[in-house]
Amino acid sequence: MLIEQRITVPAPPERVWAFMMDIPAVSRCVPGLDNVARIDDQTYSGVMNVRVGPIAVKLDGRVLLAETDEAARNARMDLQAADKRVNGAVNARMRMALAPSDGGAATDVAIQTDANVMGKLGEFGQAVIRKKADQILQEFARNLSTAVTTATQ
């Protein structure tokens, strides 16, 4: 399932890029994400608690920062997470691209996620999963905008 989303952050691209490459800091902007720990320079573990349809899911997983291109402000992250209680799992490849907007005073962030949702989670269907992904991204965008703009004040 391919999910494409866009947000605009009211800060210059270099500031947004630096913040988003600080995985522990940016993880605090993701609703439901806890216990983020660095495994090595590119790998992090964490737990995401989320409600999908009628069930609460606790996805325990890892994120690999597989590619980064600071000059182009592009990155790719590979995610693997599972909830053994509900027999569900998610494998995803996320691409992020930052571009200046508003004369460089703001940043457009494009996120493309190619996700494979398995087990009971996959039974909810793409419409439910897309809606949940959009809700999470909207809250992430608000939290990211607040964090990036207050970090420099």
MDTraj code that builds the backbone (N, CA, C; nanometers):
import mdtraj as md
import numpy as np

residues = "MET LEU ILE GLU GLN ARG ILE THR VAL PRO ALA PRO PRO GLU ARG VAL TRP ALA PHE MET MET ASP ILE PRO ALA VAL SER ARG CYS VAL PRO GLY LEU ASP ASN VAL ALA ARG ILE ASP ASP GLN THR TYR SER GLY VAL MET ASN VAL ARG VAL GLY PRO ILE ALA VAL LYS LEU ASP GLY ARG VAL LEU LEU ALA GLU THR ASP GLU ALA ALA ARG ASN ALA ARG MET ASP LEU GLN ALA ALA ASP LYS ARG VAL ASN GLY ALA VAL ASN ALA ARG MET ARG MET ALA LEU ALA PRO SER ASP GLY GLY ALA ALA THR ASP VAL ALA ILE GLN THR ASP ALA ASN VAL MET GLY LYS LEU GLY GLU PHE GLY GLN ALA VAL ILE ARG LYS LYS ALA ASP GLN ILE LEU GLN GLU PHE ALA ARG ASN LEU SER THR ALA VAL THR THR ALA THR GLN".split()
xyz = np.array([
    [0.0843, -0.1158, 0.0000],
    [0.0000, 0.0000, 0.0000],
    [0.0899, 0.1235, 0.0000],
    [0.0663, 0.2129, -0.0945],
    [0.1447, 0.3349, -0.1068],
    [0.0653, 0.4510, -0.0481],
    [0.1281, 0.5232, 0.0466],
    [0.0657, 0.6386, 0.1104],
    [0.1571, 0.7582, 0.0865],
    [0.1015, 0.8632, 0.0251],
    [0.1790, 0.9850, 0.0003],
    [0.1159, 1.0987, 0.0787],
    [0.2019, 1.1720, 0.1501],
    [0.1545, 1.2816, 0.2333],
    [0.2492, 1.4003, 0.2208],
    [0.1935, 1.5191, 0.2425],
    [0.2735, 1.6420, 0.2379],
    [0.2348, 1.7320, 0.3546],
    [0.3368, 1.7934, 0.4117],
    [0.3131, 1.8926, 0.5162],
    [0.4052, 2.0112, 0.4906],
    [0.3702, 2.1243, 0.5478],
    [0.4559, 2.2421, 0.5412],
    [0.4914, 2.2825, 0.6840],
    [0.6201, 2.3017, 0.7068],
    [0.6712, 2.3385, 0.8385],
    [0.7205, 2.4829, 0.8295],
    [0.6782, 2.5704, 0.9231],
    [0.7160, 2.7116, 0.9168],
    [0.8579, 2.7391, 0.9678],
    [0.9557, 2.6761, 0.9023],
    [1.0969, 2.6957, 0.9363],
    [1.1787, 2.6638, 0.8120],
    [1.2992, 2.7219, 0.8014],
    [1.3832, 2.6969, 0.6837],
    [1.4262, 2.5504, 0.6722],
    [1.4488, 2.5036, 0.5492],
    [1.4832, 2.3625, 0.5269],
    [1.6035, 2.3134, 0.6070],
    [1.7073, 2.3952, 0.6210],
    [1.8255, 2.3475, 0.6941],
    [1.7929, 2.3186, 0.8404],
    [1.7058, 2.3972, 0.9018],
    [1.6662, 2.3747, 1.0410],
    [1.5775, 2.2503, 1.0515],
    [1.4844, 2.2351, 0.9578],
    [1.3960, 2.1181, 0.9595],
    [1.4773, 1.9905, 0.9367],
    [1.5711, 1.9938, 0.8412],
    [1.6548, 1.8778, 0.8129],
    [1.7340, 1.8376, 0.9382],
    [1.7999, 1.9335, 1.0004],
    [1.8810, 1.9033, 1.1192],
    [1.7953, 1.8410, 1.2289],
    [1.6764, 1.8944, 1.2494],
    [1.5883, 1.8412, 1.3529],
    [1.5418, 1.7001, 1.3172],
    [1.5048, 1.6786, 1.1913],
    [1.4527, 1.5484, 1.1516],
    [1.5604, 1.4399, 1.1482],
    [1.6858, 1.4776, 1.1382],
    [1.7942, 1.3796, 1.1423],
    [1.8356, 1.3478, 1.2865],
    [1.7798, 1.4201, 1.3825],
    [1.7997, 1.3901, 1.5247],
    [1.6839, 1.2972, 1.5642],
    [1.7021, 1.1682, 1.5440],
    [1.5940, 1.0712, 1.5572],
    [1.5277, 1.0755, 1.6955],
    [1.6032, 1.0786, 1.8055],
    [1.5352, 1.0864, 1.9353],
    [1.4487, 1.2129, 1.9493],
    [1.4953, 1.3251, 1.8969],
    [1.4175, 1.4497, 1.9070],
    [1.2923, 1.4432, 1.8207],
    [1.3067, 1.4022, 1.6959],
    [1.1907, 1.3988, 1.6056],
    [1.0918, 1.2908, 1.6483],
    [1.1405, 1.1849, 1.7117],
    [1.0489, 1.0778, 1.7549],
    [0.9496, 1.1281, 1.8594],
    [0.9884, 1.2296, 1.9356],
    [0.8962, 1.2856, 2.0357],
    [0.7787, 1.3575, 1.9702],
    [0.7873, 1.3836, 1.8418],
    [0.6786, 1.4489, 1.7683],
    [0.5770, 1.3483, 1.7136],
    [0.6109, 1.2207, 1.7138],
    [0.5235, 1.1175, 1.6580],
    [0.4280, 1.0705, 1.7677],
    [0.2977, 1.0900, 1.7488],
    [0.2029, 1.0489, 1.8521],
    [0.2052, 0.8976, 1.8753],
    [0.2123, 0.8595, 2.0026],
    [0.2103, 0.7183, 2.0389],
    [0.3447, 0.6490, 2.0372],
    [0.4508, 0.7189, 1.9946],
    [0.5829, 0.6569, 1.9866],
    [0.6589, 0.6809, 2.1170],
    [0.7058, 0.5711, 2.1772],
    [0.7759, 0.5769, 2.3057],
    [0.9011, 0.4909, 2.3025],
    [0.9822, 0.5102, 2.4048],
    [1.0988, 0.4244, 2.4291],
    [1.1921, 0.4146, 2.3101],
    [1.2163, 0.5267, 2.2435],
    [1.3092, 0.5259, 2.1300],
    [1.4519, 0.5178, 2.1839],
    [1.5246, 0.4210, 2.1332],
    [1.6625, 0.4000, 2.1779],
    [1.7524, 0.3790, 2.0569],
    [1.8718, 0.4343, 2.0651],
    [1.9701, 0.4206, 1.9579],
    [2.0391, 0.2858, 1.9713],
    [2.0408, 0.2104, 1.8615],
    [2.1118, 0.0824, 1.8586],
    [2.2510, 0.1038, 1.7997],
    [2.2585, 0.1768, 1.6886],
    [2.3857, 0.2174, 1.6287],
    [2.3596, 0.3474, 1.5528],
    [2.4549, 0.3914, 1.4698],
    [2.4416, 0.5207, 1.4018],
    [2.3213, 0.5308, 1.3097],
    [2.2735, 0.4187, 1.2585],
    [2.1612, 0.4225, 1.1656],
    [2.0364, 0.3498, 1.2153],
    [2.0431, 0.2801, 1.3278],
    [1.9321, 0.1956, 1.3704],
    [1.8791, 0.2389, 1.5068],
    [1.7470, 0.2422, 1.5169],
    [1.6797, 0.2807, 1.6406],
    [1.5665, 0.1828, 1.6670],
    [1.5372, 0.1622, 1.7941],
    [1.4232, 0.0789, 1.8311],
    [1.3209, 0.1669, 1.9019],
    [1.1981, 0.1197, 1.9043],
    [1.0938, 0.1941, 1.9733],
    [0.9644, 0.1169, 1.9747],
    [0.8670, 0.1717, 2.0465],
    [0.7354, 0.1109, 2.0586],
    [0.6316, 0.2153, 2.0225],
    [0.5396, 0.1777, 1.9352],
    [0.4323, 0.2688, 1.8963],
    [0.2992, 0.2101, 1.9399],
    [0.2280, 0.2864, 2.0212],
    [0.0947, 0.2480, 2.0660],
    [-0.0064, 0.3252, 1.9836],
    [-0.0943, 0.2511, 1.9174],
    [-0.1912, 0.3148, 1.8285],
    [-0.3196, 0.2318, 1.8283],
    [-0.4297, 0.3005, 1.8098],
    [-0.5582, 0.2317, 1.7975],
    [-0.5958, 0.2326, 1.6500],
    [-0.6180, 0.1120, 1.5969],
    [-0.6597, 0.0966, 1.4581],
    [-0.7950, 0.0275, 1.4622],
    [-0.8966, 0.0969, 1.4167],
    [-1.0310, 0.0406, 1.4258],
    [-1.0623, 0.0126, 1.5712],
    [-1.1131, -0.1040, 1.6026],
    [-1.1533, -0.1348, 1.7394],
    [-1.0420, -0.1907, 1.8284],
    [-0.9203, -0.2070, 1.7750],
    [-0.8160, -0.2679, 1.8571],
    [-0.7006, -0.1723, 1.8843],
    [-0.6431, -0.1889, 2.0030],
    [-0.5228, -0.1149, 2.0407],
    [-0.4031, -0.2013, 2.0038],
    [-0.3060, -0.1411, 1.9396],
    [-0.1893, -0.2129, 1.8911],
    [-0.0646, -0.1540, 1.9564],
    [0.0259, -0.2421, 1.9946],
    [0.1554, -0.2020, 2.0497],
    [0.2619, -0.2599, 1.9571],
    [0.3076, -0.1758, 1.8646],
    [0.4054, -0.2194, 1.7647],
    [0.5466, -0.1988, 1.8190],
    [0.6172, -0.3068, 1.8358],
    [0.7545, -0.3047, 1.8824],
    [0.8426, -0.3211, 1.7593],
    [0.9297, -0.2227, 1.7332],
    [1.0032, -0.2330, 1.6088],
    [1.1348, -0.1607, 1.6037],
    [1.1871, -0.1612, 1.4829],
    [1.3153, -0.0964, 1.4537],
    [1.3026, -0.0125, 1.3280],
    [1.3778, 0.0961, 1.3278],
    [1.3869, 0.1826, 1.2111],
    [1.5340, 0.1925, 1.1728],
    [1.5593, 0.1704, 1.0446],
    [1.6937, 0.1845, 0.9902],
    [1.6962, 0.3080, 0.9023],
    [1.7824, 0.4021, 0.9339],
    [1.8021, 0.5203, 0.8501],
    [1.8929, 0.4749, 0.7363],
    [1.8304, 0.4234, 0.6295],
    [1.9016, 0.3519, 0.5232],
    [1.9786, 0.4437, 0.4299],
    [1.9244, 0.5611, 0.3994],
    [1.9901, 0.6549, 0.3084],
    [1.9676, 0.7971, 0.3581],
    [2.0711, 0.8779, 0.3485],
    [2.0562, 1.0212, 0.3751],
    [2.1385, 1.0980, 0.2731],
    [2.0805, 1.2020, 0.2197],
    [2.1497, 1.2909, 0.1275],
    [2.1229, 1.4327, 0.1763],
    [2.2158, 1.4824, 0.2582],
    [2.1965, 1.6138, 0.3196],
    [2.1873, 1.7245, 0.2154],
    [2.2687, 1.7171, 0.1104],
    [2.2672, 1.8215, 0.0072],
    [2.1304, 1.8305, -0.0605],
    [2.0714, 1.7161, -0.0905],
    [1.9399, 1.7143, -0.1554],
    [1.8259, 1.7151, -0.0539],
    [1.8612, 1.6961, 0.0727],
    [1.7634, 1.6869, 0.1823],
    [1.6602, 1.5769, 0.1563],
    [1.7124, 1.4581, 0.1270],
    [1.6312, 1.3385, 0.1055],
    [1.6795, 1.2304, 0.2012],
    [1.5871, 1.1472, 0.2462],
    [1.6244, 1.0352, 0.3322],
    [1.5290, 0.9196, 0.3072],
    [1.5787, 0.7998, 0.3378],
    [1.4944, 0.6806, 0.3327],
    [1.5100, 0.6052, 0.4630],
    [1.3969, 0.5633, 0.5187],
    [1.3955, 0.4853, 0.6414],
    [1.3215, 0.3546, 0.6153],
    [1.3756, 0.2463, 0.6678],
    [1.3105, 0.1159, 0.6589],
    [1.2612, 0.0792, 0.7980],
    [1.1361, 0.0371, 0.8066],
    [1.0714, 0.0093, 0.9342],
    [1.0200, -0.1333, 0.9382],
    [1.0420, -0.1987, 1.0495],
    [0.9830, -0.3299, 1.0752],
    [0.9303, -0.3272, 1.2173],
    [0.8010, -0.3606, 1.2336],
    [0.7408, -0.3602, 1.3662],
    [0.6333, -0.4676, 1.3732],
    [0.6126, -0.5188, 1.4950],
    [0.5122, -0.6244, 1.5115],
    [0.4475, -0.6139, 1.6482],
    [0.3237, -0.6595, 1.6539],
    [0.2511, -0.6758, 1.7791],
    [0.2131, -0.8227, 1.7866],
    [0.2824, -0.8959, 1.8698],
    [0.2588, -1.0399, 1.8796],
    [0.1236, -1.0720, 1.9445],
    [0.0710, -0.9808, 2.0276],
    [-0.0580, -1.0057, 2.0939],
    [-0.1717, -1.0169, 1.9940],
    [-0.1703, -0.9300, 1.8928],
    [-0.2799, -0.9299, 1.7944],
    [-0.2377, -0.9929, 1.6620],
    [-0.1180, -1.0501, 1.6604],
    [-0.0685, -1.1142, 1.5395],
    [-0.0731, -1.0177, 1.4205],
    [-0.0101, -0.9029, 1.4378],
    [-0.0037, -0.8053, 1.3303],
    [0.1371, -0.7519, 1.3150],
    [0.1699, -0.7088, 1.1944],
    [0.3035, -0.6556, 1.1686],
    [0.2983, -0.5541, 1.0560],
    [0.3989, -0.4684, 1.0548],
    [0.4121, -0.3672, 0.9508],
    [0.5573, -0.3661, 0.9046],
    [0.5760, -0.3746, 0.7740],
    [0.7061, -0.3515, 0.7117],
    [0.6858, -0.2341, 0.6183],
    [0.7712, -0.1335, 0.6293],
    [0.7512, -0.0155, 0.5458],
    [0.8837, 0.0447, 0.5040],
    [0.8804, 0.1064, 0.3889],
    [0.9925, 0.1858, 0.3386],
    [0.9385, 0.3274, 0.3237],
    [0.9986, 0.4209, 0.3952],
    [0.9536, 0.5604, 0.3924],
    [1.0601, 0.6470, 0.3272],
    [1.0172, 0.7306, 0.2354],
    [1.1063, 0.8283, 0.1725],
    [1.0592, 0.9669, 0.2118],
    [1.1547, 1.0518, 0.2435],
    [1.1246, 1.1889, 0.2844],
    [1.2072, 1.2841, 0.1981],
    [1.1427, 1.3890, 0.1484],
    [1.2126, 1.4907, 0.0698],
    [1.1699, 1.6280, 0.1203],
    [1.2668, 1.7125, 0.1482],
    [1.2412, 1.8489, 0.1948],
    [1.2708, 1.9466, 0.0825],
    [1.1878, 2.0491, 0.0713],
    [1.2088, 2.1533, -0.0294],
    [1.1689, 2.2876, 0.0308],
    [1.2430, 2.3930, -0.0046],
    [1.2077, 2.5249, 0.0479],
    [1.0753, 2.5737, -0.0098],
    [1.0026, 2.6482, 0.0703],
    [0.8822, 2.7163, 0.0224],
    [0.8757, 2.8520, 0.0902],
    [0.7861, 2.9358, 0.0441],
    [0.7689, 3.0696, 0.1006],
    [0.9025, 3.1443, 0.1042],
    [0.9746, 3.1371, -0.0075],
    [1.1021, 3.2085, -0.0168],
    [1.2097, 3.1556, 0.0766],
    [1.1977, 3.0306, 0.1200],
    [1.2966, 2.9711, 0.2093],
    [1.2623, 2.9849, 0.3558],
    [1.1522, 3.0536, 0.3881],
    [1.1122, 3.0710, 0.5272],
    [1.0368, 2.9498, 0.5810],
    [0.9928, 2.8623, 0.4911],
    [0.9192, 2.7419, 0.5302],
    [0.9738, 2.6243, 0.4511],
    [0.9303, 2.5047, 0.4909],
    [0.9778, 2.3827, 0.4270],
    [0.8600, 2.2923, 0.3934],
    [0.8552, 2.2493, 0.2677],
    [0.7583, 2.1472, 0.2287],
    [0.8244, 2.0120, 0.2522],
    [0.7537, 1.9247, 0.3215],
    [0.8037, 1.7908, 0.3498],
    [0.7109, 1.6914, 0.2808],
    [0.7675, 1.6155, 0.1876],
    [0.6923, 1.5105, 0.1187],
    [0.7346, 1.3771, 0.1775],
    [0.6364, 1.2976, 0.2177],
    [0.6637, 1.1665, 0.2760],
    [0.5887, 1.0622, 0.1935],
    [0.6623, 0.9652, 0.1451],
    [0.6035, 0.8561, 0.0687],
    [0.6322, 0.7266, 0.1447],
    [0.5271, 0.6544, 0.1781],
    [0.5413, 0.5307, 0.2539],
    [0.4857, 0.4153, 0.1730],
    [0.5690, 0.3149, 0.1523],
    [0.5256, 0.1918, 0.0889],
    [0.5189, 0.0886, 0.2008],
    [0.3963, 0.0574, 0.2457],
    [0.3777, -0.0266, 0.3632],
    [0.3122, -0.1594, 0.3284],
    [0.3581, -0.2613, 0.3961],
    [0.2969, -0.3923, 0.3889],
    [0.2436, -0.4206, 0.5291],
    [0.1114, -0.4229, 0.5428],
    [0.0472, -0.4433, 0.6718],
    [-0.0072, -0.5855, 0.6745],
    [0.0378, -0.6628, 0.7732],
    [0.0062, -0.8051, 0.7758],
    [-0.0727, -0.8437, 0.9003],
    [-0.1296, -0.9614, 0.8963],
    [-0.2027, -1.0155, 1.0101],
    [-0.3336, -0.9416, 1.0330],
    [-0.3762, -0.9359, 1.1577],
    [-0.5039, -0.8718, 1.1923],
    [-0.5073, -0.7253, 1.1500],
    [-0.3928, -0.6575, 1.1540],
    [-0.3894, -0.5172, 1.1115],
    [-0.4273, -0.5032, 0.9655],
    [-0.3780, -0.5942, 0.8833],
    [-0.4070, -0.5902, 0.7408],
    [-0.5532, -0.6154, 0.7083],
    [-0.6238, -0.6784, 0.7999],
    [-0.7647, -0.7089, 0.7778],
    [-0.8536, -0.5847, 0.7790],
    [-0.8037, -0.4739, 0.8342],
    [-0.8850, -0.3522, 0.8404],
    [-0.9001, -0.2852, 0.7054],
    [-0.8119, -0.3155, 0.6132],
    [-0.8226, -0.2585, 0.4800],
    [-0.7511, -0.1264, 0.4675],
    [-0.7257, -0.0908, 0.3419],
    [-0.6467, 0.0284, 0.3125],
    [-0.7140, 0.1568, 0.3571],
    [-0.8441, 0.1676, 0.3457],
    [-0.9127, 0.2926, 0.3808],
    [-0.8933, 0.3261, 0.5281],
    [-0.9092, 0.2274, 0.6157],
    [-0.8938, 0.2503, 0.7597],
    [-0.7485, 0.2839, 0.7922],
    [-0.6555, 0.2115, 0.7312],
    [-0.5138, 0.2341, 0.7589],
    [-0.4692, 0.3708, 0.7061],
    [-0.5147, 0.4085, 0.5874],
    [-0.4804, 0.5404, 0.5329],
    [-0.5337, 0.6522, 0.6231],
    [-0.6565, 0.6372, 0.6688],
    [-0.7163, 0.7392, 0.7567],
    [-0.6341, 0.7532, 0.8840],
    [-0.5924, 0.6411, 0.9431],
    [-0.5118, 0.6458, 1.0642],
    [-0.3759, 0.7084, 1.0354],
    [-0.3148, 0.6731, 0.9233],
    [-0.1855, 0.7315, 0.8858],
    [-0.1970, 0.8823, 0.8685],
    [-0.3056, 0.9282, 0.8063],
    [-0.3269, 1.0720, 0.7888],
    [-0.3457, 1.1425, 0.9229],
    [-0.4186, 1.0808, 1.0157],
    [-0.4375, 1.1395, 1.1485],
    [-0.3047, 1.1519, 1.2216],
    [-0.2236, 1.0471, 1.2154],
    [-0.0932, 1.0494, 1.2819],
    [-0.0051, 1.1574, 1.2202],
    [-0.0055, 1.1684, 1.0866],
    [0.0783, 1.2678, 1.0204],
    [0.0332, 1.4098, 1.0539],
    [-0.0962, 1.4335, 1.0631],
    [-0.1444, 1.5676, 1.0980],
    [-0.0963, 1.6079, 1.2373],
    [-0.1055, 1.5154, 1.3323],
    [-0.0575, 1.5471, 1.4668],
    [0.0946, 1.5617, 1.4685],
    [0.1636, 1.4761, 1.3927],
    [0.3093, 1.4874, 1.3811],
    [0.3471, 1.6239, 1.3255],
    [0.2767, 1.6707, 1.2219],
    [0.3066, 1.8003, 1.1597],
    [0.2916, 1.9133, 1.2610],
    [0.1853, 1.9097, 1.3395],
    [0.1667, 2.0135, 1.4427],
    [0.2802, 2.0090, 1.5445],
    [0.3121, 1.8875, 1.5914],
    [0.4184, 1.8733, 1.6909],
    [0.5542, 1.9140, 1.6348],
    [0.5820, 1.8758, 1.5102],
    [0.7082, 1.9103, 1.4455],
    [0.7206, 2.0609, 1.4288],
    [0.6149, 2.1258, 1.3816],
    [0.6173, 2.2711, 1.3640],
    [0.6449, 2.3420, 1.4952],
    [0.5800, 2.2968, 1.6016],
    [0.6017, 2.3564, 1.7337],
    [0.7444, 2.3333, 1.7791],
    [0.7930, 2.2117, 1.7671],
    [0.9283, 2.1781, 1.8151],
    [1.0355, 2.2539, 1.7389],
    [1.0229, 2.2618, 1.6064],
    [1.1257, 2.3276, 1.5256],
    [1.1240, 2.4793, 1.5485],
    [1.0069, 2.5382, 1.5616],
    [1.0006, 2.6839, 1.5768],
    [1.0361, 2.7271, 1.7194],
    [1.0065, 2.6460, 1.8215],
    [1.0400, 2.6854, 1.9575],
    [1.1853, 2.6520, 1.9923],
    [1.2475, 2.5618, 1.9172],
    [1.3868, 2.5233, 1.9452],
    [1.4830, 2.6393, 1.9245],
    [1.4430, 2.7378, 1.8459],
    [1.5348, 2.8477, 1.8163],
    [1.4958, 2.9767, 1.8889],
    [1.3914, 2.9706, 1.9671],
    [1.3482, 3.0935, 2.0366],
    [1.4061, 3.1017, 2.1746],
])
top = md.Topology()
chain = top.add_chain()
for i, resn in enumerate(residues, 1):
    res = top.add_residue(resn, chain, resSeq=i)
    for name in ("N", "CA", "C"):
        top.add_atom(name, md.element.get_by_symbol(name[0]), res)
traj = md.Trajectory(xyz[None], top)
